[in-house]
């Protein structure tokens, strides 16, 4: 017997795609995570903003100031106890959890594998792969009840080999296949699990660029823009361009999508030249 298709999914206009839903976004203090939290709120969701950085409070405040509902819970997603607390706070505050967006991640720097410290490798894997697992593990009982969704923020570096990024590539490749595996296990419970792979996005991941000083920042930005210019669309994206795709995947508009890996990369993985 085929499962029944829900007829009360949220609408698909920009203002009501997530109406009535509770969305938890990790790594939402800045960059793509902040853009996702703001876009989810604009789409009608009540949002739980989480991050290890206290600036997550500013994201929540921006949502509330715009007339939405949000609150901030600090969390290290690599810490199982902290993640359990995060999900418990979400459900205690809003009474439900409908969508988990696993966005928190770190780059781990740029080194050859034989020069990479084991502790540095472990930290990247802990945040980028263990973290989404822990968050999914804690959230899934609630998502099953809600027939909800998980959106994992992976990377084009999980699809290709990229220079000087052994730990990052491994973690994001693992996250992509974790996405597929969870889709297989939880599809029968009507929980959808998809991944988004951003390409060159105009953000400062982990604040690394900010620590370089003015000259270093300018040089780093110039390199990124030059690499992005080689892609078919010829530019970097703004974080909101990723956020719109995440809102779509989280909403009823994507009701028959699960196990999908969606690139938001300006065409970079469609070409041979990925930059450097």
MIDOSE-1310 file (N, C-alpha, C; in nm, 2 decimals, decimal comma, always signed):
residues 276
xxxx	+0,09/-0,12/+0,00/+0,00/+0,00/+0,00/+0,09/+0,12/+0,00; +0,06/+0,22/-0,09/+0,15/+0,34/-0,10/+0,12/+0,43/+0,01; +0,22/+0,50/+0,06/+0,20/+0,60/+0,16/+0,11/+0,72/+0,11; +0,03/+0,77/+0,20/-0,05/+0,88/+0,16/+0,03/+1,01/+0,14
xxxx	+0,00/+1,09/+0,05/+0,06/+1,22/+0,02/-0,01/+1,32/+0,10; +0,07/+1,40/+0,18/+0,01/+1,50/+0,26/-0,05/+1,61/+0,17; -0,17/+1,66/+0,20/-0,23/+1,77/+0,12/-0,23/+1,90/+0,19; -0,16/+1,90/+0,31/-0,16/+2,03/+0,38/-0,01/+2,08/+0,39
xxxx	+0,07/+2,05/+0,29/+0,20/+2,10/+0,29/+0,20/+2,26/+0,27; +0,30/+2,33/+0,33/+0,30/+2,47/+0,32/+0,30/+2,51/+0,17; +0,25/+2,63/+0,15/+0,25/+2,69/+0,01/+0,39/+2,71/-0,04; +0,39/+2,76/-0,16/+0,52/+2,77/-0,23/+0,56/+2,91/-0,25
xxxx	+0,49/+3,01/-0,21/+0,53/+3,15/-0,23/+0,64/+3,18/-0,13; +0,72/+3,28/-0,16/+0,83/+3,32/-0,07/+0,79/+3,34/+0,07; +0,67/+3,39/+0,09/+0,63/+3,43/+0,23/+0,57/+3,32/+0,31; +0,53/+3,20/+0,25/+0,46/+3,10/+0,33/+0,52/+2,96/+0,31
xxxx	+0,63/+2,95/+0,25/+0,68/+2,81/+0,23/+0,70/+2,73/+0,35; +0,73/+2,80/+0,46/+0,76/+2,73/+0,59/+0,67/+2,77/+0,70; +0,56/+2,82/+0,67/+0,46/+2,87/+0,77/+0,42/+2,75/+0,86; +0,43/+2,77/+0,99/+0,39/+2,67/+1,09/+0,50/+2,57/+1,12
xxxx	+0,62/+2,59/+1,05/+0,73/+2,49/+1,08/+0,83/+2,55/+1,18; +0,90/+2,47/+1,25/+1,01/+2,51/+1,33/+1,13/+2,46/+1,27; +1,23/+2,55/+1,24/+1,35/+2,52/+1,17/+1,47/+2,55/+1,26; +1,56/+2,45/+1,28/+1,68/+2,46/+1,36/+1,79/+2,47/+1,26
xxxx	+1,87/+2,58/+1,27/+1,99/+2,60/+1,18/+2,11/+2,61/+1,27; +2,21/+2,52/+1,24/+2,34/+2,52/+1,31/+2,43/+2,61/+1,23; +2,53/+2,67/+1,30/+2,63/+2,75/+1,23/+2,57/+2,88/+1,18; +2,47/+2,93/+1,25/+2,39/+3,04/+1,20/+2,43/+3,18/+1,24
xxxx	+2,55/+3,19/+1,30/+2,60/+3,33/+1,34/+2,64/+3,42/+1,23; +2,68/+3,36/+1,12/+2,73/+3,44/+1,01/+2,72/+3,36/+0,88; +2,75/+3,42/+0,77/+2,76/+3,36/+0,64/+2,64/+3,29/+0,59; +2,65/+3,17/+0,53/+2,54/+3,09/+0,48/+2,44/+3,06/+0,58
xxxx	+2,49/+3,02/+0,70/+2,39/+2,98/+0,81/+2,30/+3,10/+0,85; +2,36/+3,22/+0,86/+2,28/+3,33/+0,90/+2,18/+3,36/+0,79; +2,22/+3,35/+0,66/+2,13/+3,37/+0,55/+2,02/+3,27/+0,55; +2,05/+3,15/+0,58/+1,94/+3,04/+0,59/+1,84/+3,07/+0,70
xxxx	+1,89/+3,11/+0,81/+1,80/+3,14/+0,93/+1,71/+3,26/+0,89; +1,76/+3,36/+0,83/+1,68/+3,48/+0,79/+1,58/+3,44/+0,68; +1,63/+3,36/+0,58/+1,53/+3,32/+0,48/+1,42/+3,23/+0,53; +1,46/+3,14/+0,62/+1,35/+3,06/+0,68/+1,25/+3,14/+0,75
xxxx	+1,30/+3,24/+0,83/+1,20/+3,32/+0,90/+1,11/+3,40/+0,80; +1,17/+3,45/+0,70/+1,10/+3,52/+0,60/+0,99/+3,43/+0,53; +1,02/+3,30/+0,52/+0,93/+3,21/+0,46/+0,83/+3,16/+0,56; +0,82/+3,22/+0,68/+0,72/+3,19/+0,78/+0,76/+3,10/+0,90
xxxx	+0,88/+3,05/+0,90/+0,92/+2,96/+1,00/+0,95/+3,03/+1,13; +0,94/+2,95/+1,24/+0,99/+2,99/+1,37/+1,13/+2,92/+1,38; +1,23/+3,00/+1,41/+1,37/+2,96/+1,39/+1,45/+2,95/+1,52; +1,52/+2,84/+1,53/+1,62/+2,82/+1,64/+1,76/+2,84/+1,58
xxxx	+1,83/+2,95/+1,62/+1,96/+2,98/+1,57/+2,06/+2,92/+1,67; +2,15/+2,85/+1,61/+2,26/+2,79/+1,69/+2,40/+2,81/+1,63; +2,49/+2,83/+1,72/+2,63/+2,85/+1,68/+2,72/+2,84/+1,80; +2,85/+2,81/+1,78/+2,94/+2,82/+1,89/+2,98/+2,96/+1,92
xxxx	+2,96/+3,05/+1,82/+2,99/+3,19/+1,84/+2,87/+3,27/+1,90; +2,90/+3,36/+1,99/+2,79/+3,44/+2,05/+2,71/+3,53/+1,95; +2,78/+3,56/+1,84/+2,71/+3,64/+1,74/+2,58/+3,58/+1,68; +2,56/+3,45/+1,71/+2,43/+3,39/+1,68/+2,31/+3,47/+1,74
xxxx	+2,34/+3,53/+1,85/+2,23/+3,60/+1,92/+2,19/+3,72/+1,83; +2,28/+3,78/+1,75/+2,25/+3,88/+1,66/+2,16/+3,84/+1,55; +2,18/+3,72/+1,50/+2,09/+3,66/+1,40/+1,95/+3,64/+1,45; +1,94/+3,59/+1,57/+1,81/+3,57/+1,63/+1,74/+3,71/+1,65
xxxx	+1,82/+3,80/+1,69/+1,76/+3,94/+1,72/+1,71/+4,00/+1,59; +1,79/+3,98/+1,48/+1,74/+4,04/+1,35/+1,61/+3,98/+1,31; +1,59/+3,85/+1,34/+1,46/+3,79/+1,30/+1,35/+3,84/+1,39; +1,37/+3,85/+1,51/+1,27/+3,91/+1,61/+1,24/+4,05/+1,57
xxxx	+1,34/+4,13/+1,54/+1,32/+4,27/+1,51/+1,24/+4,29/+1,38; +1,24/+4,19/+1,29/+1,17/+4,20/+1,17/+1,03/+4,14/+1,19; +0,99/+4,10/+1,31/+0,86/+4,05/+1,34/+0,84/+3,90/+1,34; +0,96/+3,83/+1,33/+0,95/+3,68/+1,34/+0,97/+3,63/+1,48
xxxx	+0,98/+3,50/+1,48/+1,00/+3,43/+1,61/+1,14/+3,35/+1,60; +1,22/+3,38/+1,70/+1,35/+3,31/+1,70/+1,42/+3,32/+1,83; +1,50/+3,23/+1,86/+1,59/+3,24/+1,98/+1,72/+3,17/+1,95; +1,82/+3,20/+2,03/+1,96/+3,15/+2,01/+2,00/+3,05/+2,12
xxxx	+2,06/+2,94/+2,08/+2,11/+2,84/+2,17/+2,26/+2,81/+2,13; +2,35/+2,85/+2,21/+2,49/+2,82/+2,17/+2,52/+2,67/+2,18; +2,60/+2,62/+2,08/+2,62/+2,48/+2,08/+2,74/+2,44/+2,00; +2,83/+2,35/+2,05/+2,93/+2,29/+1,97/+2,88/+2,16/+1,92
xxxx	+2,86/+2,15/+1,79/+2,79/+2,04/+1,73/+2,87/+1,91/+1,74; +3,00/+1,92/+1,77/+3,08/+1,80/+1,79/+3,06/+1,74/+1,93; +2,99/+1,80/+2,02/+2,96/+1,76/+2,16/+2,83/+1,70/+2,17; +2,82/+1,57/+2,19/+2,69/+1,50/+2,19/+2,60/+1,55/+2,30
xxxx	+2,65/+1,58/+2,41/+2,56/+1,63/+2,52/+2,50/+1,77/+2,48; +2,59/+1,85/+2,43/+2,54/+1,99/+2,39/+2,44/+1,98/+2,28; +2,45/+1,89/+2,19/+2,35/+1,87/+2,08/+2,22/+1,82/+2,14; +2,22/+1,73/+2,23/+2,10/+1,68/+2,29/+2,03/+1,80/+2,36
xxxx	+2,11/+1,88/+2,43/+2,05/+2,00/+2,49/+1,99/+2,10/+2,39; +2,06/+2,12/+2,28/+2,01/+2,20/+2,17/+1,87/+2,16/+2,12; +1,86/+2,03/+2,09/+1,73/+1,98/+2,04/+1,62/+1,99/+2,15; +1,66/+1,95/+2,27/+1,56/+1,96/+2,38/+1,51/+2,10/+2,40
xxxx	+1,60/+2,20/+2,40/+1,56/+2,34/+2,41/+1,47/+2,38/+2,30; +1,50/+2,34/+2,18/+1,41/+2,37/+2,06/+1,27/+2,32/+2,09; +1,26/+2,19/+2,13/+1,12/+2,13/+2,14/+1,05/+2,19/+2,27; +1,13/+2,22/+2,37/+1,07/+2,28/+2,49/+1,01/+2,42/+2,46
xxxx	+1,08/+2,49/+2,38/+1,04/+2,63/+2,35/+0,93/+2,64/+2,25; +0,94/+2,56/+2,14/+0,84/+2,57/+2,03/+0,74/+2,45/+2,03; +0,77/+2,35/+2,10/+0,68/+2,23/+2,11/+0,69/+2,14/+1,99; +0,79/+2,16/+1,90/+0,80/+2,07/+1,79/+0,93/+2,10/+1,72
xxxx	+0,98/+2,01/+1,63/+1,09/+2,04/+1,54/+1,06/+1,98/+1,40; +1,05/+2,06/+1,30/+1,01/+2,01/+1,17/+1,13/+2,00/+1,07; +1,23/+2,09/+1,08/+1,34/+2,09/+0,99/+1,47/+2,12/+1,06; +1,57/+2,03/+1,03/+1,70/+2,05/+1,07/+1,79/+2,09/+0,96
xxxx	+1,86/+2,20/+0,97/+1,96/+2,24/+0,87/+2,10/+2,23/+0,93; +2,17/+2,13/+0,89/+2,31/+2,11/+0,94/+2,41/+2,19/+0,86; +2,43/+2,31/+0,90/+2,52/+2,40/+0,83/+2,66/+2,42/+0,90; +2,67/+2,40/+1,03/+2,79/+2,43/+1,10/+2,91/+2,35/+1,03
xxxx	+3,02/+2,42/+1,01/+3,13/+2,36/+0,95/+3,26/+2,45/+0,96; +3,37/+2,38/+0,95/+3,50/+2,46/+0,95/+3,58/+2,41/+0,83; +3,68/+2,49/+0,79/+3,76/+2,46/+0,67/+3,88/+2,38/+0,71; +3,94/+2,40/+0,82/+4,06/+2,33/+0,87/+4,19/+2,38/+0,81
xxxx	+4,18/+2,49/+0,73/+4,31/+2,54/+0,68/+4,35/+2,47/+0,55; +4,47/+2,51/+0,50/+4,52/+2,46/+0,37/+4,65/+2,39/+0,39; +4,66/+2,26/+0,39/+4,78/+2,19/+0,41/+4,78/+2,06/+0,32; +4,90/+2,01/+0,29/+4,92/+1,88/+0,23/+4,89/+1,78/+0,34
xxxx	+4,83/+1,66/+0,30/+4,79/+1,56/+0,39/+4,91/+1,52/+0,48; +5,03/+1,50/+0,43/+5,14/+1,46/+0,52/+5,19/+1,56/+0,61; +5,14/+1,68/+0,60/+5,18/+1,79/+0,69/+5,06/+1,83/+0,78; +4,95/+1,76/+0,77/+4,83/+1,79/+0,85/+4,84/+1,72/+0,98
xxxx	+4,83/+1,80/+1,09/+4,83/+1,74/+1,22/+4,70/+1,66/+1,24; +4,72/+1,54/+1,31/+4,61/+1,45/+1,34/+4,50/+1,52/+1,41; +4,53/+1,61/+1,51/+4,43/+1,68/+1,58/+4,35/+1,77/+1,49; +4,42/+1,83/+1,39/+4,34/+1,92/+1,30/+4,25/+1,84/+1,21
xxxx	+4,29/+1,72/+1,17/+4,20/+1,63/+1,09/+4,08/+1,60/+1,18; +4,11/+1,56/+1,30/+4,00/+1,51/+1,39/+3,90/+1,62/+1,41; +3,94/+1,74/+1,43/+3,85/+1,85/+1,45/+3,76/+1,88/+1,33; +3,82/+1,88/+1,21/+3,74/+1,90/+1,09/+3,63/+1,79/+1,08
xxxx	+3,67/+1,66/+1,10/+3,58/+1,55/+1,09/+3,47/+1,56/+1,20; +3,52/+1,60/+1,32/+3,42/+1,61/+1,43/+3,31/+1,72/+1,41; +3,35/+1,83/+1,35/+3,25/+1,94/+1,33/+3,17/+1,91/+1,20; +3,24/+1,87/+1,09/+3,17/+1,87/+0,96/+3,10/+1,74/+0,94
xxxx	+3,13/+1,63/+1,01/+3,07/+1,50/+0,98/+3,00/+1,44/+1,11; +3,08/+1,43/+1,22/+3,02/+1,39/+1,34/+2,91/+1,48/+1,39; +2,93/+1,61/+1,37/+2,83/+1,71/+1,41/+2,69/+1,69/+1,34; +2,68/+1,68/+1,21/+2,56/+1,65/+1,14/+2,50/+1,52/+1,19
xxxx	+2,58/+1,42/+1,21/+2,53/+1,29/+1,26/+2,46/+1,31/+1,40; +2,53/+1,37/+1,49/+2,48/+1,39/+1,62/+2,35/+1,47/+1,62; +2,35/+1,58/+1,54/+2,22/+1,66/+1,53/+2,11/+1,58/+1,47; +2,14/+1,50/+1,36/+2,03/+1,42/+1,31/+1,99/+1,31/+1,41
xxxx	+2,08/+1,25/+1,48/+2,04/+1,15/+1,57/+1,95/+1,20/+1,68; +1,98/+1,33/+1,73/+1,89/+1,39/+1,83/+1,76/+1,43/+1,78; +1,76/+1,48/+1,65/+1,64/+1,54/+1,60/+1,54/+1,44/+1,54; +1,59/+1,33/+1,49/+1,51/+1,24/+1,41/+1,38/+1,19/+1,48
xxxx	+1,38/+1,16/+1,61/+1,25/+1,12/+1,67/+1,15/+1,23/+1,65; +1,19/+1,36/+1,66/+1,09/+1,47/+1,64/+1,06/+1,48/+1,49; +1,16/+1,47/+1,41/+1,13/+1,48/+1,26/+1,04/+1,37/+1,21; +1,05/+1,25/+1,27/+0,96/+1,14/+1,23/+0,82/+1,18/+1,26
xxxx	+0,80/+1,23/+1,38/+0,67/+1,27/+1,43/+0,61/+1,38/+1,34; +0,70/+1,47/+1,29/+0,65/+1,58/+1,21/+0,65/+1,56/+1,06; +0,70/+1,44/+1,02/+0,72/+1,41/+0,87/+0,81/+1,53/+0,82; +0,92/+1,55/+0,89/+1,00/+1,67/+0,86/+1,11/+1,64/+0,76
xxxx	+1,21/+1,73/+0,77/+1,32/+1,73/+0,67/+1,45/+1,77/+0,73; +1,56/+1,71/+0,67/+1,69/+1,75/+0,70/+1,76/+1,81/+0,58; +1,82/+1,92/+0,59/+1,91/+1,97/+0,48/+2,05/+1,98/+0,53; +2,14/+1,91/+0,47/+2,28/+1,91/+0,50/+2,35/+2,00/+0,41
xxxx	+2,43/+2,09/+0,47/+2,51/+2,18/+0,38/+2,65/+2,12/+0,36; +2,67/+2,06/+0,25/+2,79/+1,99/+0,21/+2,88/+2,09/+0,14; +2,94/+2,05/+0,03/+3,03/+2,14/-0,05/+3,06/+2,08/-0,18; +3,09/+2,16/-0,28/+3,14/+2,10/-0,41/+3,27/+2,03/-0,38
xxxx	+3,34/+2,06/-0,27/+3,47/+1,99/-0,23/+3,43/+1,85/-0,18; +3,31/+1,82/-0,16/+3,27/+1,68/-0,13/+3,25/+1,60/-0,26; +3,25/+1,67/-0,37/+3,22/+1,60/-0,50/+3,35/+1,59/-0,59; +3,45/+1,67/-0,56/+3,57/+1,67/-0,64/+3,69/+1,66/-0,54
xxxx	+3,81/+1,64/-0,60/+3,93/+1,65/-0,52/+3,98/+1,79/-0,53; +4,00/+1,86/-0,42/+4,04/+2,00/-0,43/+4,18/+2,01/-0,36; +4,26/+2,10/-0,40/+4,40/+2,11/-0,34/+4,40/+2,15/-0,20; +4,49/+2,09/-0,12/+4,52/+2,13/+0,02/+4,40/+2,13/+0,11
xxxx	+4,31/+2,03/+0,09/+4,19/+2,02/+0,17/+4,15/+1,88/+0,20; +4,25/+1,80/+0,24/+4,22/+1,66/+0,26/+4,10/+1,63/+0,36; +4,11/+1,70/+0,48/+4,01/+1,68/+0,58/+3,88/+1,73/+0,54; +3,88/+1,85/+0,48/+3,75/+1,91/+0,44/+3,68/+1,83/+0,33
xxxx	+3,76/+1,79/+0,23/+3,70/+1,71/+0,12/+3,65/+1,58/+0,18; +3,72/+1,51/+0,27/+3,68/+1,39/+0,32/+3,55/+1,41/+0,41; +3,54/+1,51/+0,48/+3,43/+1,54/+0,57/+3,30/+1,57/+0,49; +3,32/+1,65/+0,38/+3,20/+1,68/+0,30/+3,16/+1,57/+0,21
xxxx	+3,25/+1,49/+0,16/+3,22/+1,37/+0,09/+3,14/+1,27/+0,18; +3,19/+1,26/+0,30/+3,11/+1,17/+0,40/+2,98/+1,22/+0,43; +2,96/+1,35/+0,44/+2,83/+1,41/+0,46/+2,73/+1,39/+0,35; +2,79/+1,39/+0,23/+2,70/+1,37/+0,11/+2,65/+1,22/+0,12
xxxx	+2,73/+1,13/+0,15/+2,68/+0,99/+0,15/+2,60/+0,96/+0,27; +2,63/+1,03/+0,39/+2,54/+1,02/+0,50/+2,40/+1,07/+0,46; +2,39/+1,18/+0,38/+2,26/+1,23/+0,34/+2,19/+1,12/+0,26; +2,25/+1,05/+0,17/+2,19/+0,94/+0,10/+2,14/+0,83/+0,19
xxxx	+2,23/+0,79/+0,28/+2,20/+0,68/+0,37/+2,08/+0,71/+0,46; +2,07/+0,83/+0,52/+1,96/+0,87/+0,60/+1,83/+0,88/+0,52; +1,84/+0,92/+0,39/+1,72/+0,92/+0,31/+1,67/+0,78/+0,29; +1,76/+0,69/+0,28/+1,71/+0,55/+0,26/+1,64/+0,50/+0,39
xxxx	+1,70/+0,52/+0,50/+1,65/+0,47/+0,63/+1,52/+0,53/+0,67; +1,51/+0,66/+0,64/+1,40/+0,74/+0,70/+1,29/+0,78/+0,60; +1,31/+0,75/+0,47/+1,21/+0,77/+0,38/+1,08/+0,70/+0,41; +1,08/+0,58/+0,46/+0,95/+0,51/+0,49/+0,88/+0,59/+0,60
xxxx	+0,95/+0,66/+0,69/+0,88/+0,74/+0,79/+0,85/+0,89/+0,74; +0,87/+0,91/+0,60/+0,83/+1,03/+0,54/+0,92/+1,15/+0,59; +1,04/+1,12/+0,63/+1,14/+1,22/+0,66/+1,23/+1,23/+0,53; +1,24/+1,35/+0,48/+1,32/+1,38/+0,36/+1,46/+1,43/+0,40
xxxx	+1,56/+1,38/+0,34/+1,70/+1,42/+0,37/+1,77/+1,46/+0,24; +1,82/+1,58/+0,22/+1,88/+1,63/+0,10/+2,01/+1,71/+0,14; +2,10/+1,72/+0,05/+2,22/+1,80/+0,07/+2,23/+1,91/-0,04; +2,29/+2,02/+0,01/+2,32/+2,13/-0,08/+2,48/+2,15/-0,08
xxxx	+2,53/+2,16/-0,21/+2,67/+2,18/-0,22/+2,70/+2,32/-0,28; +2,74/+2,41/-0,19/+2,77/+2,55/-0,24/+2,91/+2,54/-0,31; +2,93/+2,63/-0,40/+3,06/+2,66/-0,46/+3,12/+2,78/-0,41; +3,16/+2,87/-0,49/+3,23/+2,99/-0,44/+3,12/+3,09/-0,39
xxxx	+3,11/+3,11/-0,26/+3,01/+3,19/-0,20/+3,09/+3,31/-0,13; +3,04/+3,43/-0,14/+3,11/+3,54/-0,08/+3,09/+3,55/+0,07; +3,16/+3,46/+0,14/+3,16/+3,46/+0,29/+3,30/+3,44/+0,34; +3,32/+3,47/+0,46/+3,45/+3,44/+0,53/+3,43/+3,33/+0,62
xxxx	+3,44/+3,20/+0,57/+3,42/+3,08/+0,65/+3,51/+3,08/+0,77; +3,45/+3,07/+0,89/+3,53/+3,05/+1,01/+3,61/+3,18/+1,05; +3,59/+3,29/+0,98/+3,66/+3,41/+1,01/+3,81/+3,41/+0,97; +3,85/+3,31/+0,89/+3,99/+3,30/+0,85/+4,04/+3,43/+0,78
xxxx	+3,96/+3,48/+0,69/+4,00/+3,60/+0,61/+4,02/+3,72/+0,70; +3,93/+3,73/+0,80/+3,94/+3,84/+0,89/+4,06/+3,85/+0,97; +4,13/+3,73/+0,99/+4,25/+3,73/+1,07/+4,37/+3,76/+0,99; +4,36/+3,79/+0,86/+4,47/+3,81/+0,78/+4,52/+3,95/+0,78
xxxx	+4,44/+4,04/+0,83/+4,48/+4,18/+0,81/+4,43/+4,24/+0,68; +4,43/+4,37/+0,67/+4,37/+4,43/+0,54/+4,44/+4,39/+0,41; +4,57/+4,38/+0,41/+4,64/+4,34/+0,28/+4,61/+4,19/+0,25; +4,61/+4,11/+0,36/+4,58/+3,96/+0,34/+4,44/+3,94/+0,30
xxxx	+4,35/+4,02/+0,36/+4,21/+4,00/+0,32/+4,18/+4,04/+0,17; +4,25/+4,15/+0,13/+4,23/+4,19/-0,01/+4,29/+4,09/-0,10; +4,40/+4,03/-0,07/+4,46/+3,93/-0,15/+4,38/+3,80/-0,16; +4,32/+3,76/-0,05/+4,24/+3,64/-0,04/+4,11/+3,66/-0,12
xxxx	+4,05/+3,78/-0,11/+3,93/+3,81/-0,19/+3,96/+3,81/-0,34; +4,07/+3,87/-0,37/+4,11/+3,87/-0,51/+4,13/+3,73/-0,57; +4,19/+3,64/-0,49/+4,21/+3,50/-0,54/+4,08/+3,43/-0,56; +3,99/+3,45/-0,46/+3,85/+3,39/-0,47/+3,78/+3,44/-0,59
xxxx	+3,78/+3,57/-0,61/+3,71/+3,63/-0,73/+3,77/+3,58/-0,86; +3,90/+3,57/-0,86/+3,97/+3,52/-0,99/+3,93/+3,37/-1,01; +3,92/+3,29/-0,91/+3,88/+3,15/-0,93/+3,73/+3,14/-0,97; +3,65/+3,22/-0,90/+3,51/+3,22/-0,93/+3,48/+3,27/-1,08
xxxx	+3,57/+3,36/-1,12/+3,55/+3,41/-1,26/+3,57/+3,30/-1,37; +3,64/+3,19/-1,33/+3,66/+3,08/-1,43/+3,54/+2,99/-1,44; +3,44/+3,01/-1,35/+3,32/+2,92/-1,35/+3,23/+2,97/-1,46; +3,14/+2,89/-1,51/+3,04/+2,93/-1,61/+2,97/+3,06/-1,59
xxxx	+2,92/+3,08/-1,46/+2,85/+3,20/-1,43/+2,94/+3,32/-1,40; +3,07/+3,29/-1,38/+3,17/+3,40/-1,38/+3,17/+3,48/-1,25; +3,12/+3,44/-1,14/+3,12/+3,52/-1,02/+3,10/+3,43/-0,90; +3,12/+3,49/-0,78/+3,08/+3,43/-0,66/+2,93/+3,45/-0,63
xxxx	+2,87/+3,37/-0,55/+2,73/+3,38/-0,51/+2,72/+3,46/-0,38; +2,61/+3,52/-0,36/+2,58/+3,57/-0,23/+2,51/+3,46/-0,14; +2,53/+3,46/-0,01/+2,48/+3,36/+0,07/+2,33/+3,34/+0,06; +2,26/+3,44/+0,03/+2,11/+3,43/+0,02/+2,08/+3,34/-0,10
xxxx	+2,16/+3,33/-0,20/+2,13/+3,24/-0,32/+2,14/+3,10/-0,28; +2,22/+3,06/-0,18/+2,22/+2,93/-0,12/+2,09/+2,91/-0,03; +2,07/+3,01/+0,05/+1,96/+3,00/+0,14/+1,82/+2,98/+0,07; +1,80/+3,04/-0,04/+1,67/+3,02/-0,11/+1,66/+2,87/-0,15
xxxx	+1,76/+2,80/-0,19/+1,76/+2,66/-0,23/+1,73/+2,58/-0,10; +1,79/+2,61/+0,01/+1,77/+2,54/+0,13/+1,62/+2,55/+0,17; +1,56/+2,67/+0,17/+1,42/+2,69/+0,20/+1,33/+2,60/+0,11; +1,36/+2,60/-0,02/+1,29/+2,51/-0,11/+1,29/+2,37/-0,07
xxxx	+1,42/+2,32/-0,04/+1,43/+2,18/+0,00/+1,36/+2,14/+0,13; +1,36/+2,24/+0,22/+1,29/+2,22/+0,35/+1,14/+2,22/+0,34; +1,09/+2,28/+0,23/+0,95/+2,30/+0,22/+0,87/+2,19/+0,15; +0,74/+2,20/+0,15/+0,65/+2,11/+0,08/+0,67/+2,12/-0,07
xxxx	+0,73/+2,23/-0,12/+0,75/+2,24/-0,26/+0,85/+2,13/-0,31; +0,93/+2,07/-0,22/+1,02/+1,97/-0,26/+0,98/+1,83/-0,21; +0,85/+1,81/-0,20/+0,79/+1,70/-0,13/+0,83/+1,56/-0,19; +0,88/+1,55/-0,31/+0,92/+1,43/-0,37/+1,08/+1,42/-0,39
xxxx	+1,15/+1,50/-0,31/+1,29/+1,51/-0,32/+1,35/+1,45/-0,19; +1,43/+1,34/-0,20/+1,50/+1,29/-0,09/+1,63/+1,22/-0,14; +1,73/+1,23/-0,07/+1,86/+1,17/-0,11/+1,92/+1,25/-0,23; +1,88/+1,37/-0,25/+1,93/+1,45/-0,36/+2,05/+1,53/-0,31
xxxx	+2,14/+1,55/-0,41/+2,26/+1,64/-0,38/+2,26/+1,75/-0,48; +2,23/+1,87/-0,43/+2,20/+1,98/-0,52/+2,32/+2,08/-0,52; +2,38/+2,10/-0,63/+2,49/+2,20/-0,64/+2,43/+2,34/-0,66; +2,49/+2,43/-0,58/+2,46/+2,58/-0,60/+2,60/+2,64/-0,62
xxxx	+2,65/+2,62/-0,74/+2,80/+2,64/-0,76/+2,83/+2,72/-0,89; +2,73/+2,78/-0,95/+2,76/+2,86/-1,07/+2,81/+2,78/-1,19; +2,80/+2,65/-1,18/+2,84/+2,56/-1,28/+2,98/+2,50/-1,27; +3,04/+2,53/-1,15/+3,19/+2,49/-1,14/+3,21/+2,34/-1,15
xxxx	+3,12/+2,26/-1,09/+3,14/+2,11/-1,10/+3,09/+2,06/-1,24; +3,04/+2,14/-1,33/+3,01/+2,10/-1,46/+3,12/+2,11/-1,56; +3,23/+2,17/-1,51/+3,35/+2,20/-1,59/+3,47/+2,13/-1,54; +3,57/+2,13/-1,63/+3,70/+2,07/-1,58/+3,78/+2,16/-1,50
xxxx	+3,77/+2,29/-1,53/+3,85/+2,39/-1,46/+3,79/+2,44/-1,33; +3,84/+2,39/-1,22/+3,78/+2,43/-1,09/+3,85/+2,54/-1,02; +3,95/+2,60/-1,08/+4,03/+2,70/-1,01/+4,13/+2,64/-0,92; +4,18/+2,72/-0,83/+4,28/+2,67/-0,74/+4,27/+2,73/-0,60
